[in-house]
Amino acid sequence: MKRGRAGKTGVRTGATPDEAESGRSGRARVSTPSATVSESVPAASSASTPGPAAPGPSSTAAPSFLCLDNEGARQTMGQMCQQVSKILRRQFLSCLFTVFTCRDYAWLLYWDRAGLVVSKPFNFVQQPRLFHNFFYRFACMTDMQRGFDPTVTRATEKDVELMRSHNKFDSDWHEAQFKASLAPGWPIYEVSVPEEHMISADELKTGVKAQRGVSQSDNGPKPERKFLVGKPYFMSSSPTGGGTRGYIAYDVAEHRLVFFKEYWRVDAPTYHPEGEVYLELHKHKVQYIATPIAAGDVCDATGEGHGRSTRAQDFFKDSPPKLIQYRIILLEIGKPLTEYQTSRELVRATYCCLTAHQEAWEKAHVLHRDISSGNLLLRCVISDGRIVGWIGILVDWGLCKYKDELGMRSVLKTRSGTWQFISAVLLAFPGHFAHAVWHDLESFIHVLHWMCLRFHVTNYSKNTKQLHEHVSSVYDASFPSPDGTSVGGEEKLTTMQAGTVPFKLVGGSAGRSTPGLHRLLADLAVLYGSHYKWLEPQLPTSHPDVALSVAPSVDPEELDPEFDLVPIPAEERTGQRPQPAAEEIPKDSVLKDHIQMKKTFAAALSADEGKWTPDAKIGDNFAHFKTPMYQQSMVSRESVKRSADNSVDDRPDKRIRSDTSSVSVSTTPLLGSIVENVDG
């Protein structure tokens, strides 16, 4: 039971991953109570889905639930969201019931990933029967009706010992992350995955899931695979939205480590289950992507139906799409891009991900739409039993769209991606441009700029305050327009239009003509400077109203200079650097496709190893201040740390623009009486 102060609070929309975890923040959306019970209670709350309910609202005048203009109420809502988030992070729940009390009044709250449903208030002193009714009905519910996941159980001691005995690791990093998942205070769970969700090598080649025969009788249990998970590798800190959790899991059948990801996907025609996207990409032999070994919606205990889904959306007037619990298991366990060792390794990994993006678009007609530092990962290359280097892989295809979907109205209404890396024009002119290839290409450039500012010596490195202000103005700044859409990107837009780099490297390759970060950044600036000259006539005429960290940590030498980690096609080895556009407004954009940008990266990487001038990677320049992305990752990290050993989460939550108090709220009358059917 939650007791709080009387007050009002601000709440933001969080009904879908694109809204609650997107590169934009929505405006407050609060559904007011209807005049009658029948108008506010959706069909989903019928007797076919038993749950806590109470008779009609009291006629006694009562305060409104937390609304929009009181700081104390905002703090109360934030506290509730934080507590609910902690519960959802530690347990495998699809929903949660809570009670909020203020003086003599109480509200019944139903939380799930689509938002928050709030009953009308009642005086529990004058009407104690309403409370009794609620708790009686809650006690009569099954575990599944209370939100528990039937596919997750505590692992047996035998399986726990088997998991702890695993000793085969691709690298020291993988070993460290696996041991961190076994931290004290975090139980080991067994997650059952239907055999029909497993993906074979043949299915990857054909891109089609085959029908698996079932040897058991129709009434018997279906075959399943077991995966063991401990402490999450990363997890969302928001009580609404996708709620992504990632685990370094143990595959019991194959005695290997895999990456296990669980989230709530949007149930809409243009949102594609990630496993299906991977099948399409592998069918077209797209390079530098992860390999799925299982994927599918999480079903109830019987394995039937369309998966576990949210209900809160049924209480909103605009009826946003429901969210469905989804799991995907990947063969590769990628290391965060932030842990690259050398500047050349950073550039090589980015080039690999560019190649994956290009082939996905040109071969499979799939546009990623969420290029960010967290979705570019490092994968180790092993030859003769030893690591010879690290290359890049592009992951997280949950927000992708197919080519024929990009012009649809639903796409034009929203922006997809992580705010810091979304293209300048999508931030500055929301709704004016449909997401296109060049938006993603620009995002790759912002990722590279971000990494340089964070891990290399620049003209901002010695002044923490100046660095903080610069990063905030270029990457984080936003303000709400009258229609509630977040608008930003002014400094980013200025940089892109000027064709300049938003910082200056100090030392290393700076001022040299040899290949290195400095030369690559300058060449890329020529490209996006020319692109924005071409783009200028298409821009609206007016905007919407609206000291160094630590010493270098690694040896800058490559792990194995002789090993050809990333073969570069001959057509990309031109050796020609991009030149500023001679014409005032180019007839075409140099970023209309991947060719020029790929050539720019290839020119840098194809140079002899001895000609590359390294820029030493230093400590985290952002560690002395808190960017929104850094704060979100630390919220996730600190929540785990308070209940267990050190957290290993160093990845920002995806597509989040709001704090932990952001949640869609629907205020409804108390649910009407239902026919009770209680056995025993």
N, C-alpha and C positions, 0 to 999 in steps of 0.2 A: 504494500500500500504506500502510495506516494502522497506526502503532505507538503503543501507549499503555501506561499504567500498569495494573497489576492493581487491580481494585476493583469496586464495584457502583454502579449508577446508578438514579435515579428516572426513570420514563418515563410519559407520559400518553397517553391515547387520542387518535388523530388520523386515524381511518379515513375520515371523510367531512367535507365542508365544514361541515356542521352541528355536527360534533364538534371538528374541528381548528380551525375558524375561526368558531366560534359564540360566542354570548354566555354561555358556560359552559365550565368546564374539566372534563374527565372524570377519573375515577380511573385510577390506573395499571392497565393491562391487559397482562399478560405471559403468553403461552402457553408452558407448560412442555413439554419434550420428551416425546414419547410413548415407550413402552417399546420399540417396534419401528419400523423405518423405514416399513413399509407403512401404519401408522396415522397418520403425520404428513405424508406426502407426498400432496398432493391430485392429483386427476385432471389439473389444469392443467399439471402438470409431466411430462407424458407425452412420448414421443418425437416426437409431432406438433409440439411446440414446442421445438426444440432449444435448449440453453443450457448454461452451465457446470454441471458436476456432478462428483461424486467418489464413490468406493466408500464402503461402510459405515463407521461411526465406529470410531475406534481403541479397543481395549480398555484402553489406558493411562488411568489416572485423570487427569482434566483439570479445570481451574478452570471455574466457571460463567461465562457471559457476563455483562456488566455488569448487576447487579441493582438492589436498591432502597434500600440504607441506607448508602451511603458517599459522602461529598462529593467525593472525588477521582474516583470513577467518574462522578458526575453531571457533573463538569467535562469529563471525557473524552467522554461522550456528547454534551454540548453542543458541544464542539469539532468532533466528527464531523458533527453536524447542521449546524453553521454552514458547514463546508467543502462538504458535499453541497449545501446551499442555494445557495451561490455558483455551483456548477457548473450547477445546474438553472436559475438565474436568467440565466446567460449563454448557455446552449445550449437548443436545442429538443429536449428528451429526455423520453421517457415513463418511463424507468427508468434505474437506475445500479447497477453492480456495484462493490463495494469489498472490501478485505481488511483485517481488524483483527488485529494481532499483539500478543502480550504474552509476553515471554520466548520460550520455544520453542513456544508454541501460537498457532494462527491460527484465525480464524473467517471464513467466507465470508458476505458481506452482500449482500442484494438490496434496493434501495430503489425504491419508487414512491409515488405520491400516496396510496395506501391504507395504507401503513405500511412496516415494515422486517422482512424475513425473515432470520433468523440461523441458520447451520448449527451443528451440534455442533462443539466444538473438536477439533483434531487436532494432534499434535506434528509440525511440519513438518521438524524435524531428523531424527527417527526415521522419518518417513513422507514423504519429499520427493516421492514419486510422486503424492501427492494434490494437491500444488501444481502439479506438472507437468500433471496431468490437467485441472485447472481452467483454466490458462492456454492449454493446447492447445485445449480446447473453446471458450474465449472467442475465440481467434484464428480458429476455424472458423465463428463466427457471422457472419451478415450485419449490415449497418449497422442495419437495422430491428430485428433481434433484440437488438442492443445498445441500442436505445431511440431511435435517430435518427428524426426526422420526415421522411418522404419528400416532404412538401408544402412544405418550406422549403429554399431554396437561396440561395447568395450572388447578389445582384443583379449584373447586367452593368454595365459602366462607362457604357453608354449610358443605362440606366435610372436609375442613380445621378445622372448629370448632369441627367436630366429631373426627378427629384425635387428636387434642389437648386435648380433654376431656378424652382420654383413661387413665385409672388409675389402670390397673391390670398388675402387673409385677412379674416375678419369683423371682427377687432379687433386692437389691439396685443398683447393677451394671447395670442391665437391665434398670432400671428407669433412671439412669444417662445417659446412652447411648441414650435412646429414647429422653430425653429432649435436649441432645446435637444436635440431628438431626433436632430440631425445631429452630436452631439458627437464629437470625436476619440476614437478607441479603441473605438468601437461600429460594427461593420460594418453595412451596409445589406443586409437580407435580402429576398428575394422570396417571398411566401407565395401559394400557388396555392389558390384557392377554386373548387370546382365550380360551373359555371353554374347547375346545378339548385338550389344553395343561395341564389341571388339572389332577392330579394323585390321584386316589381313593385308599382306603385301600385294596380293592380286587385286584386292579392292582399291588399293591406292593407284594401281596402274590403270584400272578401268574407270575409276571415279564413281563406281556404283556399288552400293552395299548389297551383298548377296543374302538370300534368305537362308538362314541356318536351320537345319533340321533339329528337332527336339526329340531325344530318345525317351524321355519320361512321358507318362500318360498325361492327358490334358489336365487332370486334376492334381498332378504332382508338382513339386517345385521345379522351376526352370533353372537351368545351369547358370552359375554365377562365377565371377572372378573376384578374388579378395585382394584388396590393397590396404596397407597399414599406414596410418598417418599419425604424426605427433603434433608438435607445435607448428603452427603455420609459418611458412617462409615469408609471406606477406598477407595482409588482410585489410579490407576496407574499414574505415573508422566511422562510416555513416550508417545510421539505422535504416535508411531507405536507399533505393537505387539498386545497382547491380550487386552490391555486397560481395565483391570478388574476394575469394580466398585461394591462396596457392600453397601447395605442400610439396616437399620433397618426400615422395611416398615410396614404400617398399612393395614391389609386385611379388606376391607370395608364389605364384605359379612359375614365374621366370627367374626368381631370385636376383632381381635387379632393382636399381633405383630409377624412378620415373618422375615426371612432373605432373602433379595432379591439381587441376584448377576447377573451381566450382563458382558459379555466379548465377544471377537471375537474368535471363535474356528477355528481350522484348518480343511479345507475341504479335508481330505485325508482318505483312507480306514482304516488305522490303528490308527486314532484319533477318539475316540468315544465320542459322546455327553454325557455330565455328567449325564443327567437324565436317559439315557438308562443304564448306568453303575450302577446307584443306584437301578434301577429296578431289575437288575440281582443280585445285592448283597442282596437286601431284599428278593428276591425269594429264596435265599439259607440261609436266616435267619442269616446273618452276624451281629454280635453284635457291639455295640459302633461305629455306623456310624450315619450320619444325615438322616432325613426323608424328601424326596422331596414331595412337594405338587403341584408343577407345573414345567414344563420344556419344552423348544422348541425353534426353530429358530424364530427370529423376522421377520415377513413378512411385505409387503408393505400395503398400505391402503386397498387394496381389500382382503387381507388375502390369496392371491394366490401366486404361485411361490415357489421358494426354499429359500426364505429368503433374507434379505439385505446382500450383500456381497461386498468385495473390488474389485477394478478394477486395482489398480496400478501394481499388479503382471503381468498383461498382457503386460506390457512394458519392462519386464526383459527378457534377452536372455534365462536364464535357467528356466523360467516359474515356480516359486515356487507356492505352493498351494494357492488358494484364502482363505480368512477368511470370516466366516459367523457370523453375530451377533446372540448371543445366550443368553437366560435368564434361570435361574433356581431359584426356590423359595423353601427355606427349612423351616421346622417347627421349628427347634432348632436355637437359637441364641447363638452361642458358645462364651465363654469368652476366650481371648488369653491365651495361656499357660504361658506367662510371668507374669500373675497375680495370679499364684498359691500362696498359703499362707504358706504352710509348706513343708519341704523336703519330708515328707511322701506323701503329696498330689501330688507332682511332680512325684514321683516314681509310685504312683497308677495310675495317668493319663497316664503315658508312658506305663505301663503294659496294660491298657485298649486298647490303640492304637495298641500295639503289637498284642493283641488278635484279633482286627479288621483286621489287616494286615494278620495274619495267616489264619483266616477263609475265607477272601476274596481269598487268594491264594489256599487253600486246598479245599474249597467248590465250589467256582465260577471260579477258575483258572484266577484270576485277580491280576496283580502285580501293585502296586500303583506308584512307580518310582519317587515320589516327596516328600519323607519324609523330613520335615523341621520344624523349630520351629513354623512357621505360620500355618501349617496344622494339628498340634496337638492342639485341643481346649479343654476347660473345660465346662462341662455341669452340672448344678446343679441337685441334686436329691431331690425331694420334697416328704415328707411323712406326712400325716395328716395335710397338709396345711403349713408345715414349711420345711425349707432347712435343710437336715441332712448331706450334704457334696457335694463334687464335684468329678465327674469322667471324664475320657477323651473320646473324640470322634475323629475319623480320618476323615478329610474332604478333599476336592479338589482332585477329581479323574480325572481331565481333561487330565492328561498325562499318565494315566494307559495304560497297554497293556494286552491283553489276552495271555495265555500261548503259544498258537500256533503262535503268532506273534513275539515272542522275538528273533527269529533267522533270521528275515527278514533283507534284506540288508539296508533298510531305517533306521532300528533301529541301526544297527552297525555303521552307519555314525555319529550318534549324541549321545550326553549325555543328560540325562533328570534329572532335579532337580534344587535345589538351591545351588549355588556354595559352600557355606560354609559347607554344609552337605553332599555333594556327596562323595562317597567312595574314598579313597586315590588312588587306582589303576585306576579308571576311569579318575581322574584328571591327574595323572602322565603318563598314557599310553593311550591316547585317541584313540579309534578305535580298541584297542587290545581285549577288553572284551565286550561281549554282556551283557546288563543289566540283572542281575539275582537276586534271592531272597536275597543272602548274601550282595549284594550292599545296599539294603534297610535296612537290619538289622544293617549294619555298620552305616548307616545314623542315626538310632535311638540313637546309642551310641554318635555320634557327637552332636546331639541335647542335650543329657544329659550333656556332657562336656561343651557345650556352656552355658547352664543355670547355671551350677556351677561357671564357670568363671565370669558370669555376675551378679549373685545375691547372691553369698556366699563368705565367707572369705577364700581366698587362699593365697599362698605365693606371688602372684602378686598384691594383692589388694591394698597394701599401696603405690605402686610405679606406678603411672598412666602411665608414659612413658614406663616402662618395660612391663606393661600389654598390652598397645597398640601394642608394637613391637611383643610381643608374639602372640596375637590374629591375627595380620596381617600376621605373618609368617606362622602360622599353618592353618588359615582358609581363608585368602584373597589373598595370593600371587599367581600371575600368570604371564606368559609371552607368547608371541606369537611364535609359531613354524613357520618354513618357509612356510608351506601351509596355514597359517593363523589361525590354531586351537589354542585355548588357552590351555596352559599346566601349571600345578601347583601341589599342594599337596605334595611337597617334605618333609616338616616337619611333615605333617600328616602321610605320609607313614612311616617315621622313627619311629614315636610313635607306630603305629600299629604293625610294625615288631618287635619292642622291647617288646611289651606287657606291656607298662607302661602307666600311666595316665599323661596327659600333664600339670599337676599342682599338688599342694599338698593342701589339705584342712587344715585349721587352726582352732583349737578348735572344738567344737561340737563332732561329732563321730570320729574324727581323732585319730588314735592310740588305739581305743577301739575295743574289740572283739564283742560287741553287734551290732545288725542290725542297719544300718544307711547308709548315702551316702558313707562314706569312705569304708565300707566293700563291698557295691554293686559295687562301681567303681573298687575296686581291683579284685573282682570276674569277672567282665566283661573284665578287662585287661587280665586275664588268658585266657578267651575265644578267644578274637581277636588275642592274641599272638600266640595261637595254630593254629588259622585259617590261619594266615599269614605264619606260618611254612609250612603248607600244600600247601599254594599258591606259595611259593617261586620258585619252579621249573617251574611254568607257567609264571613267569615275564620275560619280554624282557631283554636281556643282556645289553642293553643300552637305555638311555632315548632319547626322541626326541630332536633334536638340538634346540635345543632351551635353699594417705590418704583415708580411707573408705568413701563410699558415704554418707550414713546417718545411723542413728540408726535403729535397727530392727523395721519394720513397723507394724508387726502383732503379735498377741499372737500365739506361736507355738502349742498351744493345738488344737486338732481336734475339729470340730464342734459337732460331735456326735460319740464318740468312740465305742458306743454299736451297732451302726447301721452297718450291713454288706453291705457296698456299692458295693464291687466287690468280688463275690464268686470265690474262687480259686479251680480248680479241684483237686481231691485227688492225681492224678498221678503227679501233679506238686509240691506237698508238700513233696519232698523227704528229705529236711533238709540237703542234701549233697552239699557242695560247690565245684565248679569246681577246678580241680587240674591241674597244669602245665603238658603238654604232656611229657611223659617219652621218647617216641621215637623221634628221631631227625626230621624226616619228617612224620607227621601223614598220615595214609592211607586215611583218609577221613576228611572233614572239620566239625568242631563243629557248624559252621554256615550254613551248607547246608540246614537246615530247622530251624524252630522256637523253637524246643524242648529245647535245652540247655539254650538258652537265656531266654525263658519264665520261666524255672525252676529257673534260677538265680534271676529274679525279684520276682517270687512267694516265694522263700525262705526268701527273705527280708520282704515281705508284710505279710506272714503268721505268723510271730512272734507275740507274744502278744504285745498289744499296749504299755505296760509299758517297754518292752525291746527295743523298737525303740529309738535310741538316736538322737534327732533332731539336725539339723544344721540350725541355724537361717537364715532366708532370710533377707538380708540387702538391701540397696538401689542399684540402677543400677550402677554397676562398669563401664559400658561403657558410661555413661553419660558425662564423662570428655574428651572423645575423639570420633572421628567419624569413625566408621567402614563403609565400603561401604553399608552394609545393613542399618545401622543407618542413614547414609546420605540420602539414598533413601527414608526412611520413613519420615525423617525430611523435605525433599523437598516437599513431599506430604502434610505434616502437615503445613509447613510455607505458601505454596501457598493458602491453605484454610484460614489460620489465617489472612492473609493480607486483606481478603475480608469479614470475618465474625468473630464470636467469636471463642473461643479455639477449635482447632481440636481434635478429639478423636482418630485419626489414630495412632496406635502404632504397626502396622504390616508392615513388610518390603514388598516391591513389589516383586512378585514372579518371580524367574528365570531371574532376571536382572543382567547383568554383565557390562552394559555400561551406560554412563551418558545420560542426556536428549538430547545430540546432536547426539545420535546414530540413524541413520535412513537409510533405503535403498533408494538409489537415482538412478533414471533412467533419463538420459538426452536424450530428443527426439527432433526432429524438431518440429516447430510449426504445430499444427494440420491443415490439409488441409481444404479447403472450403467444407462446407456441404450445402445441400439444406435446406433452412430455411422454416419452416412451422409455421407461427405466426398468431394466430387468434386474431382479434381485434387490 
